[in-house]
Amino acid sequence: MKRSYGYILFTLAGMAFCLWYVISASRDVVYSDYIRLINSYLPDVWNPEKFFVADILTRIPINYLARGINTEFFHFSVRFDQVLGILGLGAAGLCVGKYAREQGLGLITAAAAAVLMFGLNKWEMLINGSGWAHFWAFACFYYYYLVLDRVWQARKNPLDQRRRRDDILLTILPFFITLGIAGQYSAVYSGVMIVVYGFLILWSFVKKEKRELPWGKYLICILIPLGLYLISNACTVEEHAGATDLTLIEALGQNPKFFPAFFIKSFASMFLGGETMELKLHLPNRVMLAIGLGVMAGYLLALWLNARYRLYERTIFPLLLILSGGCSHVLILISRWIFLEQENYGMSSRYGLQFQMGILGILLTAALVWKLEAVKKAAKPKKGYGAEKIAAAAFCCIILAGNVVTTADELQKAPYRRERYEEKIQAALDYRNISDEDLESIFEYRKGPEKIRAALGILEENHWNVFGRPEEGAKQAGGQEG
């Protein structure tokens, strides 16, 4: 078997594992954000009036097409959305595997990257299918970074046959990514690319590498869709259950320790999942803070290695991932500090998808330092080189071990999560007789029981989701007779 096939097999195996987990830990029933989506877009999912709205670009337009297909052919199945999410995660895995293969980093590095990519520290995103488009958004980010890295590596080779194609991709991809699929997640992607293109423009002037390097054009192609998104976003009205009414200044004065603790702990979640640390291991607060500081030290080490060995002169893909991961932690702090009473909110598994970009960048940086002979020769390492390599390798091994522990813990919880889904199915089929308090608790939606009943009523009327499966109705009828 050719070595290149190994990278693809890791991705396929990871996707199969995630699909098996999703089937083991969930059932095909709506809850949480699906309640809002049903009330907003169903049953007339093809109604253009629900598409051409002022904040259209914030609603991830690609969702409209998928939602239409789902209702037409799959009776509004959560499984359909879950599979789409896993496919998106697989697309991201292929991008990382392709980079590892092209850089000659070996199957061990690719296998380690697959363990991180398909680990269950993002279990909530996997089983809550409503966020499937976010997986594809990050796959697009990985692909865009991969194309940009290829252009950067070929900047001194005007005869590279891929340059014309890559130029077109870097021109059109930002419009598709930001306006069509990424939504709010485009904030980090756009912010990182603005900084990077600013640096590359400066680099071109300093190094006099001006020919055929249209960094300015690529920057404009980032700014235009970002500006359009921000205009659309100004028309949205957001609701956050449990959010504080304090201003940022008031919050800083009332609880100044909250902000650094929130930020540091969010890094800890990339070693051990939040639930694993809190509910299984019962780690004290100071230990979680220490873990977070350790992960932050890993970021600094990776940045140091990129600078010390000038990796950025040869490849910038790992650096782009590190910057994206680090900026995601900052963005979550900025956007989620409003949950002032929840210091551990940043450790939620819903953020694992975006945080892991930084960890993957650190892994690839460590692998480059160990494997690239060109780096070794160019760096002319002095005393201490071995210590840097060992520190980077040790950090990656520790992170991998933590992710394995988190995944194992989540696999143990899978049967219990599935039981909760069974409870949701029974409640959905009997939603008229469930108390308001139980309805909100079971369906994890705290914005009014009337909205939950309205959403389930739409599904029942159209025979979608649990109401479109005769076996569920038979079970319910049998239970009532008994």
N, C-alpha and C positions, 0 to 999 in steps of 0.2 A: 504493500500500500504506500502510495506517495505520501511524503511528510505533509504536504499541503492539505491533504484530506483530513489529517488529524485535527487541525484547527476548526474545520467545519463540524467534525464529529463532536467536539467538545460543546459547541453551540447547540447542536441537535440534542445531545444528551441533557444539557441544561434545560432546554425547552420542554423536553419530555418529563423531566423531574418536576418542573413548575406546574405542568398540566396535571400530573399525578397528584401533586399537593393540593391544587385547587379543587379537584374532584373529591379528594379525601376530606378537605376542611370546609366545604361549602355546599350549598344546594342552589338550584336555579330559582331564586325568589328575590324580589325587589326589596330594598330597604334604604335607609339613609338618604343620600343625595338623589337616588332614583325617584323619591317622592316628589321632589321639586321638578325634576325633568319631566315626569309624567304630566304633572299639572300644567307645565309650561308649553309642552310641545305635542302631546297626544290628546285626542286620537288622530286629528287631521295633521299628521306629521309632514305631509307634502304642502301644507298651506304656506304660500309665499309670504303672507303677512307676518308669519312668525319667524321668517328668515330675514327679510329686509327691514330690520329695526335699527335704531340709532347705535346700539352697542353691539352690532353684529360681529365685529372683529374680535370681541372679547369672549364670544360664545363658542369659539373653535368651530368654524364652519364645516370642517370635515365630519364633525359629529352628525350633521344633518343627513348627509348621505348614508352613513352607517346606520343611523336610527331608522331611516326609511327602509333600508334593506332588512334590518332586524324585524321590523313590524310586518313587512310583506311576506317574508319567507321563514322567520323563526319565532313568530308570535311574541315578540319582545322578550327575548331570552337573555338573561344575565350571562349565561354560559358563552353566548356569542361574543359579548363584550370582553369577557375574561380571556377567551382565545385570542382576540385581537390584541389585547395587552401583552400576552405571552409572545405573540409573533413580533410585536414591536421590540420587546426585550431581546428576542433572538436577533433582530436586525442590528441592534446595538452591539450584541456579542460578536456578530460577524465582522463589524467594523474594527473592534479591538483585536480580534483574531487575525484579521488581514494585516493590520499594522505589525503585530508581533511576527507574523510570517515574513513580511517584507523586510523587517529589520533584523531577521535572523536571530530572534530572541529565544527560540527553542520551544518545544512543546511543554516544558515544565512551567515556563512563564505563562503560556497560553492556558494551561490547565489551572494555574493559580488565578488568572484573570476570570476564568469561567466560574470558579468557586465563588468569587466575589460578585460577579455579575448576576448569577442565578441563585444566590443565597436568599434565605427567607427573612432577612432583616427588613424587607419591604413587603411582608406578608399582607398587610392591610391593602396596599395598592393592588396586589395580585387578585385577592378575592373580592374586592369591591370593584366590579367591572366598569362602573361609571367613569373611572379615570383612565380608560384604555388609551385615549389619545395622548396622554402624557408620556406613555412608554414610547410612542412613535415620535413624539417631539424630541425626546432625548436621543433616540436613534438618529434623527436628523442632525442633531447637534454633533454627535460623534462623526457622522458622515461629512458634515461641513468641515469640521476640524481636520479630518483625514485628507480632504481635497486641498485645503489650505496648506497643510503640511507638505503635500506633494508638490504644490507650486513653489513653496519655500525651498525645498530641497533641489528643485530644478531651475532655480532663479539664475544660475550662471550657465545654463544650457539652453540657448534659444532654439536649438534644433529638436528639443523634446517634443515628440508628436502629440503628447497629451495636453500640452499647454493651451491650445485653442479650446479644447473641450472643457478643461478645468476653468478657463476664464469665463466661459458661458455659465458653468455651474455656480461659480462664486457670485455671478451677477444676478441670477434668477432665484437661487435657493433661498436667500433671506426673505423674499416676498412670500414664497410658499410656506416657509417655516413660521415666520412671525405672524402672518395674516391668516394662514390656513389651518395650522395645526398646533402651534405652541401655546397660544394664549398668554396667560400671565407668566408662564415659564420662560418666555422670550426675554424677560427682564435681565436675567443673568447672562444669557447667551449674547444679547445685544450689548450689554455693558462691557463684557469681556472683549468682544470684538472691537468696540470703539477704542478701548485702551490699546489693544494689540495692534490695530491698524495705525493708530497714532504713533506707536513705537516703530512700526515698520516704515512708515513715511520718514520719520527721523533717521532711522537706520540707513535708508536709501541715500539720503543727503550726505550723511557722514561718511559712508562707505563708497559713495558715488556709484551705486548700483541702480541707476535711474532707468536704464533701458528696459522696455517691455515689463515693467513692474507697476501695474496700475493700482497701487494700494489705495490711492485716493478714490478711485471709482468704486472699489469694493466697500470702502467706508460709507460712501454716499448710498450704496445699495443696502447697507445696514440701517442708516438713519431714516430713509424714506418710509419703509414699512413700520419702523418703530414709531415714527411720528404719527402715522395713520392710526396705529393701534392706540396710542395715548389719547388721540382725539376721540376715538370710539369709547375708550375706557372712561372718559369724563362724563359719559351719559349713563353709566351704570349706577345702580343703587345696591349696596352690599349690606347684608345682615350677618352678624356674627353672634351666635348664641353663647352667652357667658363672657362676652367682652366687657372690659372696663369702660366706664364713662369718663375716666380721668384723661387729661391731656398728657402729652409726653413729659412736659416740665413737671406737672403735678406728680406723675408716676415716679420720676427720678427722685423727687424730694421725699416721697412717701416710702419708697422701697428701692434705694439705690443699689443694693446688693443683688437685686433680681436680675438686672441686665447682664453683668459679667457671668453670673451663675448659669443663666439660661444659655448664653453663648458657649461657654466652656462645655457644659453638659451635652450640647448638641453634637460636639465632636466625639464625645464618649460613645454615642450610639453607633459609631462606625467600628467600634471594637466589639461591643456587646449590645444587643438590642435593648431598648428601654424596658420592655416587660421582663426580659431575662434578668436585668440588673435589679429591678425593683421587686418583682413578684416571686422570682425563683431563687435568686441569690441573696436578696434582701441586703444589698450593698448600702452602707451608710453614705450620707451625702458627701463627706470628704473623700471617700474612695472614688465615687463617680467623678468628682471634680479632678482628682489626680489622674484618672484615666483620660479625661478630656484634655488635660494639659499634656499628657503623653502623646496623644494623637496630634495635637497642635505642634508639638516638637517634631513629629514625623513630617509634617508639612514644611516646617522650616528647614529640616535636613534635606528634603527633596529640592527645595528652592536653592539651597546652598550647593548641592551637587550639580544642578543645572548651571549655576554660575561658575563654580570651581572648575568644571570640566568643559565649560562652554558647549553644553549639549544643544543649546538653542541655535547655535550656528549651523547645526546639521539637521536637527529635527525639532519641531515645536509642538508636536501632538501631545506628549506627556505634560508639557508645561501648560498647554491650553486646558487640559483636564484638571490640573491642580488649581489653576486660577478659577475655573468654573466651580469646582467643589468648594473652595474657600469662600467665594462670593455668594454661593448658595447659603452658607451658614450666616453670612451677614444679612442676606435678604430675608431669611426666616426670622431673624431677630427683629428686623425693622418692621416686618409685616405681621408678626405674631406676638409682639410684646403686649398687645392689648389684652391677652389672656393673663393678666397680671398675677392671678392667684395660682397659676400653673407653671411653676419653675421648670418642671421636667417636660413641658410641652414640646420643646425642640428635639426631644429624643424619640418622638413618635415615629412609628414605622412608615408613616405616609411620606416622610422626607428622605427615606433611605435611598430612593431612586436618584435623587439629585445630589445627595451628599457623597454617594459612592464614586462619582466622577473623580473627585480629588484623590481618593484612595487608589483607584486604578492608575491615575497619573503618577502617584508615588511608586507603585509597583513597577510600572514601565520605566520610570527613571532609574530605579535600583537595578533593573535588568540591563538597561543600557550601560550603566557604569561597569557592570560585571562582564558583559559580553562583547561590547564593541571594541575591537582592537584599535580602530582609528582614534577613539577617545583616549585610550591608554597612551598611545604614542603622542597625541597632541598635548595631553595634560602634563606629561613629564612628571609624574607623581613623585612627591618627596615623602619624607617620613610622615606617617599618619594616614596614608592612602588606604592601607589595609584596614585600619580602624573605621574609616568612613564606609568602606564596603560592607564590613561586618555589621555595623550599626544599621545600615539600610536594609540588609538582608534580614537581620534580626527583627526589625520593625515589621517587615512584611510578613514574616512567619508568625509573629504574635497576632497581627491583625487577622491573618487567615485562620489561626486557631480560634480566635474570638468569634469569627463569623461561623465557623463550624459548630461551635457551642450554641450560638443563637439559632442556627438552622435545626440542630438536634432538638433543642428545647421547643421550637415551634412545631416540629413533627410530632412531639408528644402531646401538644395541645390540639392538634388537628381534629381528633375525634370529638373533643369537647366543643370546638368551634362548629363542627357539623351539627351537633345537637342543638346549638342555638339557632341554626338555620332551619332545622326541623320545627322548632318552636315558632319561627317566623311563618313557615308555611301554614301551620295549623291556625295561627292567629289571622293570617291573610284570608283564609277560607271562612273564618268566622268573625270577620272584622266588625260587623254590626253589633255584636254582642260583647266585644272587649271594652273594658273601661278605658277612659281617656288616658289615665296615668299609665296603665299597662301598654296601651297602644304606642305611646311615645317611647316607652322604655324598650319594648320589643323591636320596634322598627328604627330605633336610634335617630329619631327626628323630633326635635324639641321646638318646632315652630307652629304647633297647633294640631290637635288630633283631627280637626275637621279637614285639614289638608291631606292627612294620611288616608282618611276615609274617602275623600274625593278621588285620590289617585287610585286606590284599590277599586273604587267604583268604575272608573274608566277601564281598568283592566278586565273587570268582570263583564262589563257590557260588551267588550270586544273579544272576549274569550282569549285573552293574552296571558302570558306568563303562567302562574299556577292555575289560573282559571281556564286555561286552554289544554290542561292535561287531565283526561278522564280519570286516571288512576288516583290522582290526588283527591278529586271529588268523591270517589268511591270510598277511599280511606276515611274521609271526613264523615260521610253518611254512615259508614259502619260504626264509627266511634260514637255518633249521636244515638244510634239505635241501641248500642250497648249501654 
